[in-house]
Amino acid sequence: MVDRLETDDAIRVETASGLIVQGRIRSSEEGVEIVTTDGATPLSLIDIVEISPTLQQAEGEERRLRGTVDLGYTLTRGNVHLSQSSLGINSAYRSPKQQVQLEILSLFSRQSDAPTASSHLGSVRWDHYLSPRLFSFTLTRFERNDRQLLLLRSNLGGGLGWKLLNTQQARLSLLGGFTYVNEQFRAQESLDREPRVSSGEGLFGLDLETLSLGPLRLITKATVYPNIVDRGRYRATFESGIRFPLTQRLTWNIQLFNRFDSRPPREGVKRNDVGVITSVGVSF
């Protein structure tokens, strides 16, 4: 429906191939041209995924920060006193050649006459784009889970990723690599710490974000970690959430997660840790 598009100032343009160009837009016979100091880049309007303002740093490199902060709370009073709260932070810091993603999810659960059942997760992933679709990544991840008797699990690793899909409706990336993992559990029915155990794991994952459901935004992440040292054991994480827009920056969110361990190191620990979170989020 757009017949002509021009700008006086520099604009950030991202294409379906993953190419990011910053410059003035002027109309052409093929669609538009992005005018930069190096010349003009012709583009078809149908190939453009996103057009947005630019933020200039002193060195002239464009950088962009986006993210959400989600808060949820449940309070029950009666025969049982129960309080549950959640905090989620997701942000991405993007430049033309790099991207840093931060994820934090904390669940606090307190019940009268019962032990706490809280869990905490934090991860940072740094992507360096080798081409518009191919990128290398380095990640670190920390996890604690009272229900699984896990005091601390830390991961450090990296690998390669590929942008399989990058359109206005959906974005899909595939990941593959290896991580070093260090785990420490507590003894069953005790607060005593057990010795740390280190091993290596493979990493195979996908990140999916789709806007094809009208105003709803669906985000799904799934990762499988086959253990290299303890053969036959593998872990898997799955997170999927839907965001319902309430205002321009306010959303209502529903998130489902499942953390699976095919061979839990401690007896009495279930292989699946499943939960559903509802929260209100603010985007920035």
Backbone as CSV, one residue per row, in Angstrom:
resi,resn,N_x,N_y,N_z,CA_x,CA_y,CA_z,C_x,C_y,C_z
1,MET,0.822,-1.204,0.000,0.000,0.000,0.000,0.862,1.262,0.000
2,VAL,2.178,1.143,0.283,3.060,2.308,0.322,3.545,2.595,-1.094
3,ASP,3.347,3.830,-1.562,3.737,4.202,-2.921,5.079,4.915,-2.947
4,ARG,5.369,5.690,-1.892,6.601,6.470,-1.899,7.076,6.661,-0.466
5,LEU,8.384,6.583,-0.259,8.938,6.707,1.087,10.284,7.407,1.013
6,GLU,10.421,8.511,1.752,11.672,9.253,1.801,11.878,9.810,3.207
7,THR,13.138,9.950,3.610,13.463,10.543,4.911,14.573,11.562,4.730
8,ASP,14.577,12.560,5.587,15.635,13.574,5.582,16.819,13.151,6.449
9,ASP,16.549,12.348,7.486,17.598,11.916,8.411,17.853,10.419,8.255
10,ALA,18.922,9.963,8.881,19.284,8.547,8.819,18.256,7.692,9.557
11,ILE,17.939,6.544,8.968,16.973,5.605,9.523,17.607,4.216,9.522
12,ARG,17.271,3.419,10.528,17.754,2.037,10.602,16.790,1.123,9.874
13,VAL,17.295,0.320,8.942,16.468,-0.587,8.144,17.040,-1.997,8.262
14,GLU,16.182,-2.975,8.563,16.577,-4.379,8.620,15.792,-5.152,7.571
15,THR,16.484,-6.032,6.820,15.856,-6.795,5.751,15.607,-8.226,6.181
16,ALA,14.872,-8.969,5.348,14.554,-10.359,5.662,15.795,-11.238,5.705
17,SER,16.850,-10.861,5.012,18.092,-11.635,5.026,18.929,-11.380,6.269
18,GLY,18.503,-10.438,7.116,19.253,-10.093,8.310,20.169,-8.900,8.142
19,LEU,20.233,-8.324,6.944,21.078,-7.164,6.690,20.531,-5.935,7.404
20,ILE,21.398,-5.189,8.072,21.033,-3.950,8.761,21.783,-2.811,8.100
21,VAL,21.034,-1.817,7.609,21.606,-0.665,6.929,21.090,0.596,7.599
22,GLN,21.971,1.566,7.737,21.595,2.840,8.347,21.899,3.965,7.383
23,GLY,20.879,4.743,7.045,21.083,5.855,6.133,19.766,6.515,5.763
24,ARG,19.837,7.501,4.876,18.627,8.177,4.400,17.903,7.293,3.387
25,ILE,16.589,7.364,3.391,15.770,6.585,2.465,15.269,7.500,1.355
26,ARG,15.400,7.025,0.121,14.824,7.743,-1.022,14.177,6.712,-1.948
27,SER,13.116,7.131,-2.617,12.372,6.230,-3.498,13.169,5.947,-4.764
28,SER,12.927,4.740,-5.327,13.551,4.343,-6.575,12.565,3.490,-7.354
29,GLU,12.942,3.101,-8.561,12.050,2.283,-9.376,11.857,0.899,-8.765
30,GLU,12.895,0.360,-8.110,12.789,-0.963,-7.492,12.060,-0.925,-6.160
31,GLY,11.976,0.219,-5.533,11.357,0.354,-4.220,11.935,1.549,-3.503
32,VAL,13.040,1.312,-2.768,13.730,2.389,-2.074,15.232,2.167,-2.194
33,GLU,15.985,3.213,-1.873,17.441,3.142,-1.771,17.847,3.702,-0.418
34,ILE,18.789,3.027,0.246,19.333,3.492,1.514,20.645,4.190,1.202
35,VAL,20.685,5.480,1.385,21.853,6.286,1.028,22.762,6.410,2.241
36,THR,23.996,5.924,2.113,25.006,6.009,3.163,26.239,6.700,2.603
37,THR,27.251,6.830,3.438,28.505,7.442,2.981,29.216,6.575,1.962
38,ASP,28.894,5.265,1.938,29.528,4.346,0.991,28.762,4.218,-0.315
39,GLY,27.614,4.878,-0.436,26.829,4.786,-1.650,25.373,4.513,-1.338
40,ALA,24.652,3.973,-2.323,23.226,3.690,-2.190,22.979,2.188,-2.300
41,THR,22.146,1.652,-1.379,21.777,0.242,-1.381,20.319,0.114,-1.792
42,PRO,20.020,-0.485,-2.966,18.622,-0.630,-3.396,17.933,-1.763,-2.641
43,LEU,16.677,-1.544,-2.258,15.891,-2.548,-1.549,14.467,-2.530,-2.076
44,SER,13.850,-3.714,-2.060,12.426,-3.813,-2.350,11.649,-3.633,-1.057
45,LEU,10.523,-2.934,-1.104,9.746,-2.694,0.117,9.310,-3.984,0.779
46,ILE,9.049,-5.024,-0.020,8.568,-6.278,0.547,9.650,-7.005,1.328
47,ASP,10.933,-6.671,1.066,12.044,-7.316,1.762,12.377,-6.642,3.087
48,ILE,11.777,-5.489,3.373,12.088,-4.756,4.598,11.279,-5.325,5.757
49,VAL,11.984,-5.743,6.810,11.344,-6.313,7.997,11.012,-5.235,9.013
50,GLU,11.914,-4.276,9.198,11.727,-3.276,10.249,12.376,-1.965,9.851
51,ILE,11.700,-0.849,10.137,12.234,0.498,9.978,12.094,1.209,11.317
52,SER,13.180,1.754,11.816,13.126,2.384,13.135,14.150,3.506,13.211
53,PRO,13.986,4.435,14.164,14.975,5.502,14.356,16.316,4.930,14.805
54,THR,17.355,5.701,14.656,18.694,5.277,15.057,19.127,6.029,16.296
55,LEU,20.032,5.420,17.045,20.668,6.060,18.193,22.160,6.110,17.921
56,GLN,22.739,7.299,17.865,24.136,7.460,17.505,24.999,7.579,18.757
57,GLN,26.110,6.855,18.768,27.110,6.983,19.803,28.242,7.870,19.287
58,ALA,29.168,8.208,20.146,30.261,9.101,19.750,31.091,8.501,18.617
59,GLU,31.278,7.158,18.636,32.077,6.538,17.610,31.296,6.331,16.322
60,GLY,30.029,6.726,16.277,29.256,6.631,15.052,28.606,5.297,14.831
61,GLU,28.681,4.361,15.782,28.078,3.050,15.607,26.700,3.031,16.256
62,GLU,25.728,2.483,15.539,24.356,2.442,16.048,24.218,1.357,17.118
63,ARG,23.524,1.689,18.189,23.274,0.707,19.237,21.825,0.844,19.688
64,ARG,21.211,-0.287,20.011,19.805,-0.260,20.374,19.593,-1.193,21.567
65,LEU,18.783,-0.737,22.530,18.454,-1.517,23.714,16.948,-1.686,23.783
66,ARG,16.511,-2.931,23.900,15.095,-3.241,24.035,14.923,-4.286,25.127
67,GLY,13.734,-4.315,25.713,13.505,-5.337,26.712,12.173,-5.183,27.413
68,THR,11.932,-6.085,28.361,10.714,-6.077,29.161,11.051,-6.434,30.598
69,VAL,10.257,-5.914,31.512,10.322,-6.276,32.927,8.937,-6.759,33.335
70,ASP,8.847,-7.997,33.851,7.573,-8.620,34.192,7.506,-8.892,35.688
71,LEU,6.341,-8.591,36.290,6.117,-8.815,37.715,4.794,-9.552,37.913
72,GLY,4.804,-10.554,38.785,3.587,-11.291,39.119,3.539,-11.596,40.602
73,TYR,2.321,-11.706,41.178,2.192,-11.970,42.610,0.863,-12.664,42.889
74,THR,0.917,-13.682,43.758,-0.278,-14.403,44.199,-0.231,-14.536,45.711
75,LEU,-1.357,-14.237,46.367,-1.442,-14.318,47.826,-2.688,-15.103,48.210
76,THR,-2.498,-16.126,49.065,-3.611,-16.962,49.537,-3.576,-17.008,51.060
77,ARG,-4.729,-16.760,51.674,-4.843,-16.813,53.123,-6.074,-17.640,53.481
78,GLY,-5.917,-18.540,54.442,-6.995,-19.415,54.868,-6.403,-20.529,55.692
79,ASN,-6.756,-21.771,55.360,-6.135,-22.899,56.049,-4.637,-22.967,55.778
80,VAL,-4.221,-22.439,54.616,-2.811,-22.419,54.239,-2.428,-20.997,53.867
81,HIS,-1.312,-20.527,54.389,-0.781,-19.230,54.009,0.244,-19.439,52.909
82,LEU,-0.050,-18.924,51.739,0.802,-19.141,50.573,1.016,-17.819,49.844
83,SER,2.254,-17.529,49.519,2.577,-16.351,48.715,3.555,-16.762,47.623
84,GLN,3.273,-16.297,46.421,4.117,-16.597,45.270,4.339,-15.315,44.478
85,SER,5.547,-15.100,44.051,5.863,-13.920,43.254,6.872,-14.295,42.179
86,SER,6.897,-13.521,41.120,7.811,-13.779,40.011,8.383,-12.473,39.500
87,LEU,9.616,-12.541,39.040,10.306,-11.414,38.426,10.993,-11.906,37.169
88,GLY,10.700,-11.275,36.048,11.333,-11.644,34.796,11.891,-10.426,34.087
89,ILE,13.113,-10.533,33.595,13.756,-9.459,32.836,14.316,-10.060,31.554
90,ASN,13.933,-9.493,30.432,14.472,-9.902,29.138,14.874,-8.643,28.378
91,SER,16.125,-8.579,27.955,16.585,-7.411,27.218,17.606,-7.829,26.173
92,ALA,17.726,-7.012,25.119,18.688,-7.245,24.054,19.324,-5.924,23.676
93,TYR,20.628,-5.935,23.560,21.412,-4.752,23.195,22.035,-5.032,21.841
94,ARG,21.615,-4.318,20.798,21.962,-4.680,19.423,22.735,-3.579,18.724
95,SER,23.803,-3.975,18.041,24.520,-3.124,17.105,24.552,-3.863,15.775
96,PRO,25.000,-3.245,14.691,24.953,-3.942,13.400,25.684,-5.282,13.379
97,LYS,26.748,-5.453,14.171,27.537,-6.678,14.121,27.433,-7.529,15.376
98,GLN,26.805,-7.027,16.435,26.776,-7.745,17.704,25.416,-7.609,18.374
99,GLN,25.137,-8.564,19.254,23.929,-8.506,20.069,24.195,-9.206,21.401
100,VAL,23.767,-8.560,22.490,23.889,-9.137,23.828,22.490,-9.302,24.396
101,GLN,22.154,-10.519,24.837,20.834,-10.811,25.387,20.953,-11.199,26.856
102,LEU,20.110,-10.609,27.679,20.071,-10.887,29.114,18.712,-11.467,29.469
103,GLU,18.706,-12.542,30.257,17.455,-13.164,30.706,17.562,-13.490,32.197
104,ILE,16.577,-13.032,32.973,16.499,-13.328,34.400,15.077,-13.760,34.720
105,LEU,14.935,-14.885,35.414,13.623,-15.353,35.849,13.750,-15.885,37.269
106,SER,13.049,-15.252,38.206,13.069,-15.658,39.610,11.650,-15.931,40.076
107,LEU,11.455,-17.104,40.684,10.173,-17.496,41.243,10.354,-17.712,42.741
108,PHE,9.572,-16.988,43.539,9.637,-17.086,44.995,8.322,-17.690,45.495
109,SER,8.424,-18.745,46.285,7.234,-19.414,46.803,7.438,-19.710,48.287
110,ARG,6.525,-19.221,49.107,6.574,-19.462,50.554,5.219,-19.977,51.016
111,GLN,5.262,-21.032,51.816,4.037,-21.636,52.335,4.240,-21.971,53.800
112,SER,3.187,-21.730,54.598,3.284,-22.023,56.022,3.493,-23.520,56.250
113,ASP,4.398,-23.837,57.179,4.688,-25.223,57.566,5.186,-26.057,56.396
114,ALA,5.940,-25.437,55.482,6.491,-26.165,54.328,7.765,-25.464,53.892
115,PRO,8.724,-26.222,53.353,9.962,-25.592,52.871,9.695,-24.723,51.648
116,THR,10.593,-23.782,51.408,10.457,-22.911,50.242,10.655,-23.715,48.960
117,ALA,10.067,-23.239,47.892,10.176,-23.915,46.590,10.478,-22.873,45.524
118,SER,11.564,-22.149,45.746,11.931,-21.072,44.832,12.904,-21.587,43.769
119,SER,12.960,-20.867,42.668,13.918,-21.178,41.609,14.371,-19.878,40.968
120,HIS,15.626,-19.852,40.523,16.216,-18.652,39.945,17.057,-19.036,38.733
121,LEU,16.983,-18.220,37.712,17.698,-18.479,36.467,18.205,-17.161,35.909
122,GLY,19.459,-17.148,35.494,20.040,-15.975,34.862,20.987,-16.393,33.757
123,SER,20.909,-15.723,32.620,21.776,-16.079,31.496,22.110,-14.834,30.685
124,VAL,23.297,-14.861,30.076,23.757,-13.806,29.175,24.319,-14.489,27.927
125,ARG,23.882,-14.024,26.752,24.387,-14.564,25.488,24.863,-13.425,24.600
126,TRP,26.076,-13.565,24.110,26.675,-12.562,23.227,26.796,-13.146,21.829
127,ASP,26.178,-12.499,20.849,26.216,-12.938,19.449,27.092,-11.990,18.647
128,HIS,27.938,-12.574,17.813,28.754,-11.792,16.881,28.427,-12.259,15.467
129,TYR,27.906,-11.353,14.631,27.426,-11.717,13.311,28.590,-11.794,12.326
130,LEU,28.780,-12.991,11.757,29.788,-13.219,10.740,29.254,-12.875,9.355
131,SER,27.937,-12.950,9.196,27.226,-12.560,7.980,25.822,-12.150,8.420
132,PRO,24.978,-11.652,7.502,23.629,-11.269,7.938,22.842,-12.389,8.614
133,ARG,23.143,-13.660,8.312,22.398,-14.774,8.910,23.233,-15.634,9.853
134,LEU,24.531,-15.732,9.655,25.398,-16.598,10.458,26.042,-15.795,11.578
135,PHE,26.040,-16.363,12.802,26.674,-15.688,13.932,27.292,-16.715,14.873
136,SER,28.347,-16.299,15.540,28.919,-17.082,16.635,28.367,-16.543,17.949
137,PHE,28.299,-17.393,18.968,27.753,-16.949,20.252,28.566,-17.517,21.402
138,THR,28.578,-16.752,22.480,29.157,-17.164,23.757,28.097,-16.942,24.820
139,LEU,27.933,-17.918,25.711,26.879,-17.786,26.722,27.369,-18.238,28.076
140,THR,26.760,-17.668,29.099,26.939,-18.108,30.472,25.565,-18.156,31.125
141,ARG,25.350,-19.159,31.969,24.024,-19.402,32.529,24.186,-19.904,33.959
142,PHE,23.349,-19.384,34.867,23.359,-19.797,36.265,21.936,-20.177,36.667
143,GLU,21.825,-21.260,37.447,20.497,-21.759,37.804,20.511,-22.335,39.214
144,ARG,19.428,-22.066,39.945,19.196,-22.641,41.273,17.741,-23.066,41.345
145,ASN,17.487,-24.262,41.923,16.129,-24.786,41.963,15.947,-25.605,43.239
146,ASP,15.128,-25.089,44.176,14.913,-25.795,45.445,14.177,-27.115,45.244
147,ARG,13.248,-27.158,44.289,12.473,-28.385,44.076,13.332,-29.529,43.569
148,GLN,14.405,-29.222,42.868,15.297,-30.247,42.353,16.547,-30.416,43.215
149,LEU,16.545,-29.821,44.414,17.677,-29.872,45.341,18.948,-29.314,44.719
150,LEU,18.797,-28.448,43.738,19.934,-27.871,43.033,20.344,-26.565,43.695
151,LEU,21.560,-26.526,44.242,22.070,-25.307,44.853,22.598,-24.348,43.805
152,LEU,23.351,-24.864,42.824,23.868,-24.002,41.766,24.306,-24.853,40.584
153,ARG,23.866,-24.450,39.414,24.369,-25.018,38.157,24.867,-23.863,37.294
154,SER,26.109,-23.919,36.887,26.682,-22.868,36.050,27.145,-23.470,34.726
155,ASN,26.862,-22.755,33.657,27.256,-23.173,32.309,28.086,-22.080,31.658
156,LEU,29.081,-22.480,30.897,29.881,-21.561,30.103,30.215,-22.257,28.794
157,GLY,29.845,-21.636,27.682,30.099,-22.284,26.407,29.845,-21.364,25.238
158,GLY,29.726,-21.972,24.061,29.508,-21.191,22.860,29.312,-22.092,21.660
159,GLY,29.180,-21.476,20.494,28.959,-22.228,19.270,28.574,-21.308,18.134
160,LEU,27.789,-21.849,17.198,27.355,-21.111,16.023,25.835,-21.082,15.958
161,GLY,25.300,-20.012,15.382,23.856,-19.874,15.186,23.546,-19.457,13.766
162,TRP,22.318,-19.746,13.345,21.892,-19.437,11.988,20.479,-18.880,12.023
163,LYS,20.283,-17.696,11.413,18.946,-17.120,11.295,18.215,-17.827,10.159
164,LEU,17.371,-18.788,10.516,16.665,-19.554,9.504,15.523,-18.764,8.885
165,LEU,14.892,-17.904,9.691,13.734,-17.139,9.238,13.811,-15.743,9.829
166,ASN,13.570,-14.733,8.984,13.609,-13.357,9.459,12.652,-12.526,8.608
167,THR,11.373,-12.505,8.998,10.340,-11.775,8.273,9.599,-10.858,9.230
168,GLN,8.634,-10.116,8.706,7.829,-9.250,9.558,6.959,-10.056,10.506
169,GLN,6.611,-11.294,10.142,5.707,-12.108,10.961,6.437,-13.034,11.920
170,ALA,7.659,-13.461,11.588,8.325,-14.453,12.430,9.838,-14.341,12.292
171,ARG,10.522,-14.690,13.392,11.977,-14.761,13.408,12.379,-16.058,14.105
172,LEU,13.234,-16.845,13.436,13.625,-18.155,13.948,15.128,-18.313,13.799
173,SER,15.793,-18.671,14.912,17.235,-18.917,14.913,17.508,-20.311,15.468
174,LEU,18.484,-21.002,14.878,18.931,-22.310,15.334,20.330,-22.185,15.922
175,LEU,20.593,-22.912,17.021,21.864,-22.833,17.725,22.474,-24.215,17.875
176,GLY,23.807,-24.274,17.852,24.527,-25.520,18.094,25.889,-25.227,18.683
177,GLY,26.293,-25.985,19.728,27.593,-25.748,20.332,27.848,-26.673,21.504
178,PHE,28.746,-26.259,22.405,29.131,-27.047,23.571,29.258,-26.126,24.772
179,THR,29.029,-26.696,25.972,29.165,-25.931,27.208,29.879,-26.754,28.267
180,TYR,30.551,-26.072,29.157,31.114,-26.660,30.364,30.138,-26.413,31.498
181,VAL,29.763,-27.456,32.238,28.743,-27.334,33.277,29.312,-27.787,34.615
182,ASN,28.988,-27.031,35.664,29.384,-27.358,37.032,28.127,-27.357,37.896
183,GLU,27.885,-28.460,38.623,26.658,-28.621,39.408,26.991,-28.910,40.864
184,GLN,26.148,-28.369,41.751,26.241,-28.692,43.174,24.836,-28.861,43.727
185,PHE,24.571,-30.033,44.332,23.272,-30.344,44.906,23.395,-30.414,46.423
186,ARG,22.267,-30.419,47.086,22.249,-30.663,48.524,21.687,-32.044,48.781
187,ALA,22.033,-32.610,49.924,21.593,-33.956,50.257,20.085,-33.967,50.491
188,GLN,19.476,-35.116,50.233,18.042,-35.276,50.434,17.685,-35.076,51.910
189,GLU,16.638,-34.257,52.147,16.168,-33.977,53.511,17.264,-33.383,54.383
190,SER,18.175,-32.623,53.784,19.264,-32.022,54.540,19.705,-30.755,53.832
191,LEU,20.314,-29.861,54.596,20.848,-28.641,54.017,22.332,-28.759,53.699
192,ASP,22.912,-29.952,53.906,24.337,-30.140,53.654,24.635,-30.046,52.159
193,ARG,25.731,-29.378,51.855,26.165,-29.275,50.466,26.973,-30.501,50.062
194,GLU,26.728,-30.994,48.881,27.498,-32.110,48.356,28.588,-31.588,47.432
195,PRO,29.609,-32.398,47.139,30.715,-31.921,46.291,30.224,-31.497,44.909
196,ARG,30.936,-30.532,44.340,30.622,-30.085,42.994,31.022,-31.138,41.969
197,VAL,30.253,-31.210,40.892,30.514,-32.157,39.810,30.580,-31.374,38.509
198,SER,31.652,-31.586,37.738,31.837,-30.893,36.473,31.762,-31.880,35.315
199,SER,31.246,-31.418,34.183,31.146,-32.254,32.993,30.976,-31.354,31.781
200,GLY,30.828,-31.970,30.621,30.602,-31.235,29.390,29.267,-31.610,28.773
201,GLU,28.645,-30.663,28.101,27.358,-30.894,27.461,27.360,-30.309,26.059
202,GLY,26.640,-30.964,25.159,26.339,-30.364,23.879,25.195,-29.378,24.021
203,LEU,24.952,-28.608,22.994,23.877,-27.602,23.033,23.224,-27.527,21.662
204,PHE,21.912,-27.776,21.644,21.127,-27.650,20.423,19.835,-26.913,20.785
205,GLY,19.590,-25.768,20.153,18.436,-24.971,20.555,17.824,-24.197,19.415
206,LEU,16.670,-23.604,19.712,15.989,-22.728,18.767,15.342,-21.580,19.526
207,ASP,15.300,-20.423,18.869,14.618,-19.234,19.376,13.596,-18.816,18.331
208,LEU,12.333,-18.702,18.742,11.262,-18.349,17.817,10.479,-17.178,18.381
209,GLU,10.258,-16.172,17.544,9.406,-15.039,17.891,8.477,-14.783,16.715
210,THR,7.179,-14.769,16.979,6.218,-14.586,15.899,5.208,-13.510,16.248
211,LEU,4.849,-12.728,15.250,3.843,-11.675,15.379,2.668,-11.947,14.445
212,SER,2.509,-13.214,14.025,1.485,-13.562,13.048,0.117,-13.784,13.689
213,LEU,0.000,-13.599,15.011,-1.266,-13.821,15.720,-1.975,-12.498,16.007
214,GLY,-1.949,-11.604,15.048,-2.583,-10.300,15.259,-1.793,-9.470,16.241
215,PRO,-2.440,-8.924,17.285,-1.717,-8.090,18.244,-0.900,-8.907,19.251
216,LEU,-1.064,-10.228,19.273,-0.365,-11.065,20.243,1.076,-11.317,19.790
217,ARG,1.937,-11.474,20.762,3.349,-11.752,20.500,3.712,-13.057,21.181
218,LEU,4.170,-14.042,20.408,4.519,-15.369,20.917,6.028,-15.543,20.864
219,ILE,6.620,-15.923,22.003,8.062,-16.142,22.101,8.291,-17.547,22.639
220,THR,9.088,-18.343,21.938,9.365,-19.718,22.328,10.860,-19.983,22.257
221,LYS,11.400,-20.617,23.306,12.805,-21.018,23.342,12.878,-22.462,23.820
222,ALA,13.651,-23.277,23.110,13.829,-24.676,23.473,15.297,-25.054,23.277
223,THR,15.882,-25.729,24.271,17.289,-26.119,24.210,17.451,-27.516,24.794
224,VAL,18.275,-28.328,24.144,18.600,-29.676,24.609,20.091,-29.729,24.910
225,TYR,20.453,-30.295,26.090,21.841,-30.408,26.522,22.194,-31.888,26.721
226,PRO,22.676,-32.599,25.718,23.132,-33.984,25.934,24.480,-33.981,26.651
227,ASN,24.579,-34.772,27.731,25.802,-34.813,28.525,26.858,-35.650,27.808
228,ILE,28.066,-35.101,27.710,29.152,-35.797,27.012,29.850,-36.791,27.921
229,VAL,29.959,-36.478,29.211,30.664,-37.347,30.162,29.738,-38.436,30.687
230,ASP,28.567,-38.056,31.184,27.583,-39.005,31.707,26.680,-39.438,30.551
231,ARG,27.102,-40.441,29.821,26.385,-40.874,28.624,24.975,-41.349,28.974
232,GLY,24.020,-40.941,28.175,22.630,-41.321,28.404,21.828,-40.267,29.144
233,ARG,22.511,-39.353,29.815,21.814,-38.276,30.512,21.740,-37.045,29.622
234,TYR,20.591,-36.405,29.597,20.443,-35.152,28.877,19.429,-34.290,29.590
235,ARG,19.598,-32.980,29.455,18.666,-32.012,30.007,18.008,-31.256,28.868
236,ALA,16.837,-30.726,29.133,16.119,-29.929,28.133,15.365,-28.821,28.847
237,THR,15.350,-27.653,28.249,14.589,-26.523,28.768,13.639,-26.029,27.689
238,PHE,12.434,-25.686,28.100,11.422,-25.184,27.181,10.696,-24.024,27.832
239,GLU,10.600,-22.920,27.119,9.878,-21.743,27.593,9.046,-21.193,26.441
240,SER,7.786,-20.933,26.710,6.911,-20.360,25.692,5.953,-19.392,26.369
241,GLY,5.837,-18.203,25.813,4.984,-17.192,26.415,4.242,-16.376,25.384
242,ILE,3.079,-15.874,25.780,2.256,-15.005,24.939,2.076,-13.681,25.659
243,ARG,2.258,-12.596,24.924,2.080,-11.254,25.466,0.845,-10.616,24.847
244,PHE,-0.074,-10.168,25.729,-1.291,-9.479,25.298,-1.104,-7.986,25.546
245,PRO,-1.144,-7.143,24.523,-0.945,-5.704,24.739,-2.134,-5.083,25.458
246,LEU,-1.847,-4.314,26.513,-2.864,-3.553,27.231,-2.806,-2.085,26.839
247,THR,-1.605,-1.533,26.813,-1.359,-0.177,26.313,-0.134,-0.264,25.409
248,GLN,0.425,0.893,25.052,1.576,0.902,24.161,2.770,0.192,24.770
249,ARG,2.963,0.285,26.076,4.109,-0.328,26.736,3.735,-1.370,27.783
250,LEU,2.475,-1.493,28.118,2.035,-2.408,29.173,1.432,-3.662,28.560
251,THR,1.819,-4.846,29.067,1.316,-6.113,28.540,0.915,-7.032,29.689
252,TRP,0.029,-7.963,29.381,-0.314,-9.061,30.284,0.251,-10.328,29.675
253,ASN,0.950,-11.125,30.481,1.740,-12.225,29.954,1.350,-13.555,30.589
254,ILE,1.388,-14.601,29.779,1.246,-15.978,30.237,2.446,-16.759,29.726
255,GLN,3.161,-17.429,30.631,4.372,-18.153,30.256,4.344,-19.575,30.808
256,LEU,4.688,-20.531,29.973,4.802,-21.932,30.348,6.267,-22.333,30.264
257,PHE,6.754,-23.042,31.304,8.135,-23.514,31.254,8.208,-24.962,31.726
258,ASN,9.198,-25.658,31.218,9.458,-27.047,31.606,10.965,-27.269,31.583
259,ARG,11.512,-27.710,32.712,12.933,-28.036,32.809,13.047,-29.526,33.094
260,PHE,13.620,-30.243,32.146,13.625,-31.704,32.164,15.048,-32.217,32.347
261,ASP,15.165,-33.260,33.185,16.438,-33.958,33.386,16.154,-35.453,33.270
262,SER,16.735,-36.110,32.270,16.436,-37.521,32.040,16.940,-38.420,33.155
263,ARG,17.970,-37.979,33.865,18.521,-38.784,34.958,18.933,-37.859,36.101
264,PRO,17.969,-37.453,36.950,18.311,-36.563,38.066,19.353,-37.196,38.975
265,PRO,20.379,-36.442,39.367,21.434,-37.013,40.209,20.976,-37.388,41.607
266,ARG,19.798,-36.929,42.042,19.337,-37.220,43.395,18.030,-38.008,43.354
267,GLU,17.924,-39.014,44.236,16.707,-39.819,44.312,15.557,-38.980,44.856
268,GLY,14.369,-39.289,44.385,13.184,-38.574,44.831,12.908,-37.282,44.093
269,VAL,13.801,-36.892,43.173,13.609,-35.677,42.387,12.951,-36.047,41.059
270,LYS,11.854,-35.407,40.750,11.155,-35.698,39.500,11.940,-35.155,38.307
271,ARG,11.735,-35.807,37.172,12.474,-35.424,35.976,11.975,-34.105,35.387
272,ASN,10.704,-33.786,35.575,10.122,-32.564,35.020,9.849,-31.550,36.120
273,ASP,10.206,-30.313,35.852,9.845,-29.183,36.705,9.042,-28.231,35.828
274,VAL,7.706,-28.255,35.973,6.796,-27.554,35.076,6.095,-26.442,35.845
275,GLY,5.844,-25.334,35.177,5.131,-24.239,35.824,4.489,-23.306,34.806
276,VAL,3.496,-22.558,35.277,2.821,-21.536,34.491,2.872,-20.222,35.271
277,ILE,3.264,-19.150,34.607,3.419,-17.848,35.240,2.524,-16.840,34.544
278,THR,1.787,-16.069,35.308,1.051,-14.921,34.776,1.626,-13.655,35.404
279,SER,1.782,-12.623,34.608,2.414,-11.413,35.096,2.007,-10.230,34.241
280,VAL,2.340,-9.058,34.733,2.159,-7.806,33.992,3.536,-7.281,33.651
281,GLY,3.749,-6.888,32.397,5.050,-6.457,31.941,5.071,-5.043,31.402
282,VAL,6.239,-4.428,31.499,6.484,-3.106,30.943,7.649,-3.220,29.959
283,SER,7.468,-2.719,28.749,8.516,-2.784,27.736,9.259,-1.468,27.662
284,PHE,10.519,-1.559,27.235,11.350,-0.357,27.081,12.228,-0.503,25.848
